[in-house]
Amino acid sequence: MQTDLLNYYEAIERASQDMLEAARNGNWDAVVKLEGACALLISQLKNAAAGRRLAADEAQLKSRIMQRILVNDAEVRVLAEPWLEGLDDLLAGRSATLH
């Protein structure tokens, strides 16, 4: 039986996967919204996890979920770099060069 703590980790993983899909599609507004949803879930998880421990099998599952979240996050960051550079240029008043 999974604990409610694992349900939080799984929800964060789903949100991170949704963020990755949005980033792949160039939907940066959705990425930002999903990032906020992740932050809320993480806050809720911290509150729910206070003073609680996972069983060994649950800790292993948590570790696998966290690894997938980190992979998703890394790919989102790679996809976001060009977008962020373009945003920096726009805010600095530099025009984008067309190739």
C-alpha positions in Angstrom: 0.0 0.0 0.0 1.4 3.4 -1.0 1.5 6.2 1.5 0.1 9.6 0.8 3.8 10.8 0.7 4.4 8.7 -2.4 1.3 10.1 -3.9 2.9 13.6 -3.6 6.1 12.4 -5.2 4.1 10.8 -8.1 2.1 14.0 -8.5 5.3 16.0 -8.7 6.6 13.5 -11.3 3.5 13.9 -13.4 3.8 17.7 -13.2 7.4 17.5 -14.2 6.5 15.3 -17.2 3.8 17.8 -18.2 6.4 20.6 -17.9 8.7 18.7 -20.2 6.0 18.1 -22.8 5.0 21.8 -22.7 8.7 22.8 -23.1 9.1 20.4 -26.0 6.1 22.2 -27.6 7.5 25.6 -26.8 4.5 26.4 -24.5 6.5 28.4 -22.0 3.4 29.9 -20.3 2.3 26.3 -19.5 5.8 25.5 -18.2 5.6 28.5 -15.8 2.2 27.5 -14.6 3.3 23.9 -14.0 6.4 25.1 -12.2 4.1 26.9 -9.8 2.0 23.7 -9.4 5.2 21.8 -8.6 6.2 24.3 -6.0 2.9 24.0 -4.3 3.1 20.2 -4.3 6.6 20.3 -2.9 5.4 22.6 -0.1 2.5 20.3 0.7 4.9 17.3 0.6 7.2 19.0 3.1 4.4 19.6 5.5 3.0 16.0 5.1 6.5 14.5 5.5 7.4 16.3 8.7 8.4 13.6 11.2 7.4 10.7 8.9 9.6 8.1 7.4 9.1 5.8 4.4 9.5 2.1 4.6 12.5 0.7 2.7 10.5 -0.3 -0.3 8.8 3.1 -0.4 12.1 4.8 -0.1 13.4 2.9 -3.1 10.3 3.9 -5.1 10.8 7.5 -4.0 14.4 7.4 -5.2 13.3 6.1 -8.7 10.6 8.8 -8.9 13.1 11.5 -7.9 15.6 10.3 -10.6 12.9 10.6 -13.2 12.0 14.1 -11.9 15.6 15.2 -12.2 15.9 13.9 -15.7 12.8 15.8 -16.7 14.1 18.9 -15.0 17.4 18.7 -16.8 15.7 18.4 -20.2 13.4 21.3 -19.5 16.5 23.4 -18.6 18.2 22.5 -21.8 15.1 23.4 -23.8 14.6 26.6 -21.9 18.1 28.0 -22.4 17.5 29.4 -25.9 14.2 30.8 -24.8 15.8 32.5 -21.8 18.6 33.9 -23.9 16.0 35.4 -26.3 14.1 36.8 -23.4 17.3 38.4 -22.0 18.0 39.9 -25.4 14.5 41.3 -25.6 14.6 42.8 -22.1 18.1 44.3 -22.8 16.7 45.9 -26.0 18.9 43.8 -28.3 17.3 42.6 -31.5 17.3 39.0 -32.4 19.4 38.0 -35.4 17.6 36.0 -38.1 19.5 33.3 -39.8 
